[in-house]
Amino acid sequence: MDKKLVLILITAIVLITGVFFVFKNTPQKDNEVVFWTLQMSDFAPYINGVISDFEKQNPDVKIKWVDVPFSEGEKRTLASVLSDNPPDLVNLNPDFSATLAQKGALSEIPKEKTSQFPSAITDSLTYNGKIYSIPWYATSAVTIYNKELLNKSGIKVPETYGQMSRYAQSVKDKTGAYIMLPNITENDTMLKILNKYGVSGAEFINSKESVEVFALFKDLYAKNLIPKETVTITLQESLEKYMSGNIVFITAGANFLNMIKENAPSTYKITDVAPQITGDCGQNDFSLMNFVIPLKAKHKQEALDFALFLTNEKNQLELAKLTGILTVNKETLKNEFYTKYDRNDIMAKARVISAAQLNKIQPVYKTRKGQKDINNIVNLAVQQILTGDTDIQKVLDKAAKDWKSIEE
C-alpha cells in the first residue's frame, strides 16, 4: 500500500474520531495471540472457557482477549491493520472484512480449512475467488406475526412479497393495521430483497425484474398500505411499531422475540413465527459475523487454529444455547437443538425455522467492492421512487450507472 495513502488514512482517523490510538502497544510475547471480539463481554465466562480449553490443548500458546465496543470496531481495526502490531484474530462483519480484503490487508484462509462450514456460507465470504474470512455465527430472519390481526384479516401468512402485496388491502380494511413495515432503506435490506428476484448486480438493478419489485413497494406506499416511515425506518423502530399492535408482520431475527417478550408481553402472547418471505428465486437471506486474520499478524497459524477451535461442533453449540444465534458448523446444525421444538415454544420454533433456512440460501447475496456506496445508491433510489412522481426505469438507469462507476 502506498505510504502516503497510509499516512492520509491514519490522519483521517485521528481527525474524525478525536481519539489517538497509540500503536506503540505493549510488545506481544512470542506465543501470545491477540484476539479481538465485538461487544461480547456479556459472554465472558463462555469466551474465557474456550480460551482456557484451547490453552490446555496448546500449552505453548496464550490467548489475549480484547473486547471492543461495537461502535468502535471498524475504526480501531483499520487503525490496527495499518500499524505494525495488529491483533492476530479480529471479529468483524462481512462488509468491512470485504473492504479490508479489497485493500490487501488480510491473510488468505486456505479453502481446505473451511470444510466444517456449509459451502454456501463460505462462498458468500469469497473475494476474487479467495476466502479471507472465517464465519463465526449467523442469523436468518423469520416472519414474526400477530395472530389476532392475522385471523381478523382472514388471510394466511404470505410466502412471497407478491402475496403480501395482494393481502395488504384486506388487512387495512378489516383491521386498520398495516400488513408490514419493511425497513427497506436500512443498510443492504433492499439489495437482499432484490437478490431474491435474481437482481444481484449493477447490470441487473435496472432490469425488468428490478422495476417490478420497486413498483410493488411503490404501489403499497402510494395506497398507504405500508407506513410512510418505510423510507427511513430502522428494524428497531419497526419492531416497536409491531409491539404496539399496529403491524401484522415484521421480518427479524429470532433473537428479537426476546425483546418482544420483555417489552410487550401482551403482544408476545399473540405472536407466532413462520419462514421468511421470499421472492421468485425462493431462497432465504442471512447475515454473518466472521473472523479475519490481518496480513501483518505475527501469529497467523495460531490465530487460524484458535478460530477453527471457536467454531468447532462443541463450542458452536454452547454459544448457540447462550445467545440464540445460528451455528455455522455443519455438524452442530444437525443437533436436535436446531431440529426439534415444543409447539408452544415459539423461540425454539423460530430457531428451528432459521436453521432450516440455511439449507436454501443460493444464490447467495455477496458483499461487493464499495458496498456502503452501493447501499446508498440503491436506498436513494428507493426513496426517490416511493416518495416522488418519478419514472422508475429512469431512476434505476441512473442507479445502474452510478453503481458501475464504483466498480470500475
C-alpha positions in Angstrom: 0.0 0.0 0.0 1.3 3.5 -0.9 3.0 5.1 2.2 1.3 8.5 1.5 -2.1 6.8 1.4 -1.4 5.0 4.7 -0.5 8.4 6.3 -3.6 10.0 5.0 -5.8 7.2 6.3 -4.3 7.3 9.8 -4.6 11.1 9.9 -8.2 11.0 8.9 -9.0 8.5 11.7 -7.4 10.8 14.3 -9.2 13.9 13.0 -12.6 12.3 12.7 -12.7 10.4 15.9 -10.7 12.8 18.1 -9.0 9.8 19.5 -5.4 8.9 19.1 -4.8 5.2 19.0 -1.3 4.6 20.1 0.3 1.9 18.0 3.3 1.5 20.4 1.4 -1.3 22.2 2.9 -3.5 24.8 5.0 -5.9 22.7 3.4 -9.2 22.2 5.0 -12.2 23.7 6.4 -14.8 21.3 3.5 -17.2 22.0 0.7 -14.6 22.6 -2.2 -14.5 20.2 -4.2 -11.2 20.5 -7.9 -11.9 19.9 -10.5 -9.1 19.4 -14.3 -9.5 19.6 -17.1 -7.1 19.1 -19.1 -6.4 22.3 -19.1 -10.0 23.6 -18.3 -9.1 27.2 -21.7 -10.3 28.4 -20.5 -13.8 27.4 -17.1 -13.5 29.1 -17.5 -16.9 31.0 -18.0 -18.7 27.7 -15.2 -16.9 25.9 -12.8 -17.4 28.8 -13.8 -21.0 29.0 -13.0 -21.6 25.3 -9.7 -19.8 25.7 -8.8 -22.0 28.7 -9.7 -25.2 26.9 -7.6 -24.1 23.9 -4.6 -23.2 26.0 -4.7 -26.6 27.8 -4.6 -28.3 24.4 -2.0 -26.0 23.1 0.3 -25.2 26.1 2.8 -23.3 24.0 0.1 -20.7 23.0 -1.5 -18.0 25.1 -4.6 -16.1 24.0 -5.0 -12.4 25.0 -8.7 -11.4 24.6 -9.7 -7.8 24.0 -13.4 -7.0 23.7 -14.1 -3.8 21.6 -17.3 -1.8 21.7 -19.3 -2.4 18.5 -19.3 1.3 17.5 -15.5 1.3 17.7 -14.9 -1.9 15.8 -14.2 -0.6 12.3 -12.1 2.4 13.1 -10.0 0.5 15.7 -9.5 -2.4 13.3 -8.5 0.0 10.4 -6.0 1.8 12.7 -4.5 -1.5 13.9 -4.1 -3.2 10.4 -2.2 -0.1 9.2 0.2 -0.4 12.1 3.0 -3.0 12.5 1.4 -4.6 15.5 -2.2 -5.6 14.7 -4.2 -8.2 16.6 -3.9 -11.7 15.3 -7.6 -12.6 15.1 -10.4 -10.0 14.7 -14.2 -10.4 14.8 -15.8 -8.2 12.1 -18.9 -8.1 9.9 -18.5 -9.3 6.3 -18.9 -5.8 4.7 -15.9 -4.4 6.5 -14.0 -7.6 6.1 -14.5 -7.4 2.4 -13.3 -3.8 2.4 -10.1 -4.9 4.1 -9.7 -7.8 1.7 -10.0 -5.5 -1.2 -7.3 -3.3 0.2 -4.9 -6.3 0.6 -4.9 -6.1 4.4 -6.0 -9.6 5.2 -4.4 -13.1 5.1 -6.0 -15.6 2.8 -7.7 -18.6 4.5 -6.8 -22.0 2.9 -10.0 -23.4 1.5 -9.3 -26.8 2.9 -9.5 -25.3 6.4 -13.2 -24.4 5.9 -14.7 -27.8 5.4 -16.6 -27.7 8.7 -18.8 -24.9 7.3 -21.6 -25.1 4.7 -20.1 -24.3 1.4 -22.8 -21.7 0.6 -21.8 -19.7 3.7 -18.1 -19.7 2.8 -18.9 -18.9 -0.8 -20.5 -15.7 0.5 -17.2 -14.7 2.0 -15.1 -15.0 -1.1 -13.4 -12.2 -2.8 -11.8 -12.7 -6.2 -12.3 -16.5 -5.7 -10.3 -16.5 -2.4 -11.5 -16.8 1.2 -10.3 -14.1 3.6 -12.8 -14.7 6.5 -13.9 -17.5 8.8 -17.6 -17.5 9.7 -18.4 -17.4 13.4 -22.2 -17.2 13.7 -25.2 -16.4 11.6 -28.8 -15.1 11.7 -31.6 -15.8 9.3 -34.7 -13.7 9.7 -38.1 -15.2 10.2 -41.5 -13.7 9.7 -42.9 -12.6 13.1 -46.6 -12.0 13.1 -49.6 -11.0 15.3 -52.0 -14.0 15.3 -55.1 -11.9 16.3 -54.6 -9.4 13.5 -53.9 -12.3 11.0 -57.2 -14.1 12.0 -59.2 -10.8 11.9 -57.8 -10.1 8.4 -58.9 -13.5 7.1 -55.6 -14.1 5.3 -52.8 -16.6 5.7 -49.1 -15.9 6.3 -47.7 -14.8 2.9 -44.9 -16.8 1.4 -43.8 -14.2 -1.1 -43.7 -10.4 -1.4 -46.3 -10.8 -4.2 -48.7 -12.5 -1.8 -48.0 -9.9 0.8 -48.9 -7.1 -1.6 -52.2 -8.8 -2.6 -53.2 -9.2 1.1 -52.3 -5.7 2.2 -55.7 -4.0 1.3 -57.7 -6.7 3.1 -55.6 -6.2 6.2 -56.1 -2.5 6.2 -59.8 -2.7 5.6 -60.5 -5.3 8.2 -58.1 -4.3 11.0 -56.9 -0.8 10.3 -53.4 -2.1 10.7 -50.6 -2.2 8.2 -49.6 -5.5 6.8 -45.9 -4.8 7.2 -43.4 -2.1 8.0 -40.3 -3.0 5.9 -37.0 -1.2 6.8 -36.0 -1.2 3.1 -33.6 1.7 3.3 -31.5 0.4 6.2 -28.1 -0.9 5.1 -28.5 -3.5 2.4 -32.1 -4.6 3.1 -33.4 -3.7 -0.3 -30.5 -5.4 -2.0 -31.2 -8.6 -0.2 -34.9 -8.4 -1.3 -33.8 -7.8 -4.9 -31.4 -10.8 -4.7 -34.5 -12.9 -4.1 -35.6 -12.0 -7.6 -32.2 -12.6 -9.3 -31.2 -8.9 -9.2 -27.7 -9.2 -7.9 -25.5 -6.6 -9.5 -25.2 -3.2 -11.3 -26.1 -4.9 -14.6 -29.5 -6.1 -13.2 -30.5 -3.1 -11.0 -32.4 -1.5 -13.9 -33.8 -4.8 -15.3 -37.5 -5.7 -15.8 -37.4 -7.8 -12.6 -36.0 -5.0 -10.6 -38.5 -2.5 -11.9 -41.3 -4.8 -10.9 -40.0 -5.1 -7.3 -39.7 -1.4 -6.9 -43.2 -0.9 -8.5 -44.6 -3.4 -5.9 -43.4 -1.3 -3.0 -44.3 2.0 -4.7 -47.9 0.8 -5.1 -48.1 -0.2 -1.5 -46.6 3.1 -0.4 -48.9 5.2 -2.6 -52.0 3.4 -1.4 -50.9 3.9 2.3 -50.8 0.1 2.7 -47.3 0.3 4.3 -46.4 3.2 6.6 -44.7 6.4 5.3 -41.8 5.6 7.7 -40.8 2.8 5.4 -38.4 5.1 3.6 -36.4 5.9 6.7 -37.2 3.4 9.5 -34.8 1.0 11.2 -35.5 -2.5 12.2 -35.5 -1.5 15.8 -38.2 1.2 15.2 -40.2 -1.3 13.1 -40.1 -3.7 16.0 -41.5 -1.0 18.3 -44.4 -0.4 15.9 -45.1 -4.2 15.8 -45.1 -4.3 19.6 -47.7 -1.6 19.7 -50.1 -3.7 17.7 -50.1 -1.6 14.5 -48.3 -4.1 12.2 -49.2 -7.6 11.3 -45.8 -8.9 10.1 -42.2 -8.0 10.6 -39.1 -9.7 9.3 -36.5 -10.1 12.0 -34.0 -12.5 13.6 -35.4 -15.0 16.1 -33.4 -13.1 18.8 -35.9 -10.2 18.6 -38.6 -12.4 20.1 -36.9 -11.9 23.5 -37.3 -8.1 23.1 -41.0 -8.5 22.4 -41.4 -10.8 25.4 -39.7 -8.4 27.7 -41.1 -5.1 26.4 -44.6 -6.1 25.2 -45.7 -9.3 26.9 -49.3 -8.9 25.8 -48.2 -8.8 22.2 -45.8 -11.7 22.7 -48.8 -13.9 23.8 -50.4 -13.4 20.4 -47.2 -13.7 18.4 -46.2 -16.6 16.2 -43.4 -17.2 13.6 -43.1 -18.5 10.1 -40.4 -18.8 7.4 -39.2 -15.5 6.0 -40.9 -14.0 2.9 -39.2 -15.0 -0.4 -39.1 -13.8 -4.0 -39.1 -15.6 -7.3 -35.8 -17.4 -6.6 -37.2 -19.0 -3.4 -34.0 -18.6 -1.4 -33.6 -17.1 2.1 -31.2 -14.4 3.1 -29.0 -14.5 6.1 -26.4 -12.4 8.0 -23.0 -13.3 9.3 -20.3 -12.3 11.7 -16.8 -13.6 11.0 -13.2 -13.6 11.9 -10.3 -12.2 9.9 -6.5 -12.5 10.3 -4.6 -9.3 9.4 -1.9 -9.7 6.8 0.7 -8.2 9.3 -0.4 -10.5 12.2 2.5 -12.2 13.9 0.8 -15.4 14.8 -1.3 -16.3 11.7 -1.3 -20.1 12.1 -2.1 -20.0 15.8 -4.9 -17.5 15.1 -6.3 -19.8 12.4 -6.2 -22.8 14.8 -8.0 -20.8 17.5 -10.6 -19.6 15.1 -11.3 -23.1 14.0 -11.4 -24.2 17.7 -14.0 -21.5 18.4 -16.1 -22.7 15.6 -15.9 -26.5 16.2 -19.1 -28.5 16.9 -18.9 -28.3 20.7 -18.1 -24.6 21.1 -20.6 -23.6 18.4 -23.4 -25.4 20.2 -22.6 -23.9 23.6 -22.5 -20.4 22.1 -25.8 -21.0 20.3 -27.5 -22.1 23.5 -26.2 -19.0 25.3 -27.1 -16.4 22.6 -29.8 -17.8 20.3 -27.6 -17.3 17.2 -27.3 -19.8 14.4 -24.3 -22.0 14.3 -22.1 -22.1 11.1 -20.8 -25.6 11.9 -22.4 -28.3 9.7 -22.4 -30.9 12.4 -23.8 -28.6 15.1 -26.7 -27.8 12.7 -27.7 -31.4 12.9 -28.1 -31.3 16.7 -31.7 -31.6 17.9 -31.3 -28.1 19.3 -31.8 -27.0 15.7 -34.2 -29.7 14.5 -36.8 -30.2 17.3 -39.1 -27.9 19.3 -42.1 -27.8 21.5 -45.0 -26.3 19.6 -45.7 -24.0 22.5 -42.2 -22.6 22.4 -42.1 -20.0 19.7 -38.5 -19.1 20.3 -37.4 -22.7 19.7 -39.7 -22.8 16.7 -38.1 -19.7 15.3 -34.6 -21.2 15.9 -35.5 -24.4 14.0 -37.1 -22.4 11.1 -34.0 -20.2 10.9 -31.6 -23.1 10.9 -33.6 -24.9 8.2 -33.4 -21.8 6.0 -29.7 -22.1 5.8 -30.3 -25.1 3.6 -31.7 -22.8 0.9 -29.6 -19.7 0.6 -28.4 -20.0 -3.0 -27.9 -17.7 -4.9 -26.1 -16.1 -2.0 -26.1 -12.3 -1.7 -22.4 -11.3 -1.7 -20.8 -8.1 -0.4 -19.1 -6.1 -3.2 -16.4 -3.5 -3.6 -17.7 -0.2 -2.4 -20.6 -1.9 -0.6 -21.6 1.1 1.5 -21.7 3.4 -1.5 -23.8 0.8 -3.4 -26.2 0.7 -0.4 -26.5 4.4 -0.6 -27.2 4.4 -4.3 -30.0 1.8 -4.0 -31.5 3.3 -0.9 -31.7 6.8 -2.5 -33.4 5.1 -5.5 -36.0 3.6 -3.1 -36.7 7.0 -1.5 -37.0 8.7 -4.9 -39.3 6.1 -6.3 -41.6 5.7 -3.3 -41.9 9.4 -2.4 -41.8 11.1 -5.8 -43.7 11.2 -9.0 -40.7 9.7 -10.9 -40.2 7.2 -13.6 -39.0 4.0 -12.0 -37.0 3.0 -15.1 -35.2 6.3 -15.3 -34.3 6.3 -11.6 -32.9 2.8 -11.9 -31.0 3.5 -15.0 -29.2 6.3 -13.1 -28.6 3.9 -10.2 -27.1 1.3 -12.6 -24.7 4.0 -14.0 -23.7 5.2 -10.6 -23.2 1.6 -9.3 -21.0 0.7 -12.3 -18.8 3.7 -11.7 -18.0 2.4 -8.2 -16.9 -1.0 -9.6 -14.7 0.4 -12.4 
